[in-house]
Amino acid sequence: MDVPPPVALLHGYLVVLLAERAAELVVSTRNTRRALATGGVEVGRGHYPAMVVFHAAFLAACAVEPLLWPRDWPRAASLAALTLALLAMALRWWAVATLGARWSTRIVVLPGLPLVNGGPYRVLRHPNYLAVVVELAAVPLIGGAVITAGLATLGNLLLLAVRIPAEERALGAGRERALPGRPYPSPRDRP
């Protein structure tokens, strides 16, 4: 089988990734609306627009960098990066499937519900964020976009330094409001 050149492989994968992101947004919007309608509380709104802009810029930079600054890039490195990107996508969707209706790109907590501890959450506290870390490093490297890989990794670390503590605080507050003996609150128990 003839492997496409790295830039073509990257651009093809970006089409798949854009479709995947669109599916994520559909699922997230539906789940967020349901959670808010049933007493969910959203936190961390302040950093959310920065995350959206960051991820959109990431996708654009992945597409553009190899065109503006082409470099020789080994096909073996492209295939290794593609493999990592696909594994990251699989981990993300495993996390999404495990959380079900509770998954969202926003931080929305349903007070009183226990933390999910199945699927990847049995071994990882934040599997979705691990998937994003791997993805932001690997996807650009499919096409040799090393500058994008480096800057995206650094930018993501800054975002996660805000995002993860906000989520931990929200999850902790939700657990504190749980009623003893009743892990699933009735509607009258919700704020």
N, C-alpha and C positions, 0 to 999 in steps of 0.2 A: 504494500500500500504506500502510495506517495503522500508524504506529509506536506501540507501547505506551508508556505513561508511563515515565519513567526508573526509578522504584522497581519497577514491574512487570517491566521489562526486567532490572534487577539481580537480582531474586528468581528470575526464570526462569533466568538464567545461573547463579546459585548452585546450582540443582538440577543443572544440567549439570556444574558444577565439583565438586559432591559425588560424583557418579557417577564422574567422572574420577579424583578422589582415591581412591575405593574401588578402582578398577582399578589405580591406581599401587601401592596397598598390597598387592594380590594379587600383582602382578608382583614388587615389591620383596621380599616375604616369601619367595616361591619362589626368587628369585635369591640372596638372602642365605643361605637354608638350603643351597642347592647349593654356593655358594662356600665356606661354612664347612666343609661335608662334604668338600670336595676340597682343604683346606689353606689356605683364605682366613683372613686375620687381620683382625678388626674393631678399629678405633681410633676415638677420639672419642666413646665411649659417654656420657661425662659431659654433653655438651651436647645429646644427642639428645632426652631428655625435654623440655627447654626448647623445642626446635624443634617438637615435637608439640603442646605446649600453645599455643605462639605461633600456629601455623597454625590450630588449632581456634578460638582466640579471634578470629583474623582473620576467619574465615568468619562467626562469630556477630556480630561487630561490623559487618560488611558488611550483614547482614540487618537489624540493629536500628537502627543510626544513622539511616537515612532515615525510620524510623517515629517515633523519639523527637525528632529535630530536622529536620523536613522543610524543604526549601528549594526555591525555584524552580531548576530545573536544565534547561538547554537540551537538547532532544533531539539536536541535532547533537553536543554534547559526549558524551552517552550513547553514541551510535553510534560516535564516534571511540574512546572508551574500550573499547567492546565489540570493535571491530576490533583494537585493541592486545592485549586479553586473548586473543582467538582466535589471533593471531599468536604470542603467548607460549606458548600451549598447543601450537601446532604445533611451535614450536622445542623445547619440552620433549620431545615424543614423537619428534621427529627424533633428539634426543640419546639417548633411551631405546632407540630402534630401532638406532642406531649402536653403542651399548655392548652391546646384546643381553643375554646372561646375566650380564654383568658390572655391569649397572646396579642400583642399590639406593638407597633413601633413607638408608641407613647408609653409613659408610665401611668397606668391606670390600675388602681388597687381596689378590690372588693373587700372592704373591711370584714374581718372575722373569718375569712376563708383560710384554710391551712395552706402552707406552701406546697407546691407540687414537688414530689420527690421521686418521680418515676422517670423512665427514659434516660436521657443524658444527664438529667438532674440528679441521678443517683451518684454520679461520680464528679460532676462539675457544678459549681454554683451558678455560673453564667455561660452556658454552652453557646448561646447565640453570639455573645461578645467574642468568644474564642473564634467562632466562625468568621466574624467580621475582621478580626485581627489577621487571620490567615488569608482571607480573601483580599484585603487591601494590600498585602505584600505580594501575593501570588498573581493576581489578575494582571497587573501591569507587566510582570515579568514574562507573561506568555509572549508578549511582543517586544521584550527588551526595553521597556519603559522604566529604567532603573531610577530616574529622578522622581517620577510619579510614585513608584513603590516606596522610596525613602520618605518623601514628603507626606504621602498618605499615611504611612505608619506613624510618623511623628504627630501629625494632626489628629489622628485617631486616638493616640495615647492621651493627648490633651482633652479630647472630648470625653473619653472614658473616665478620666480623672474627675470629671464633673458628673457624668451620667451614672456611674456605678454607685457612688455615695448617695446620690439622690434616690436611686432605686432601693438601696439598702435601707435608707431612712423610711421610705414609704412602706416597704414590706415589713419593717419592724413595727411601725405604727399600726399597720393593719393587724398584725398578730396581737399587739397589746389590747386591741379593742375586741378580740374574740372573747366570747362568753365561755366560761368553764362548762364542759360537758356538752357544748353545742358548737361544733366546728363550722356549721353552716348557719349563719344567722337568719332569722326570719326578717321580712321587710321592715317590721317595726323596730328591729334592732339596728338598722342601718341609719347613718346620719342623714 
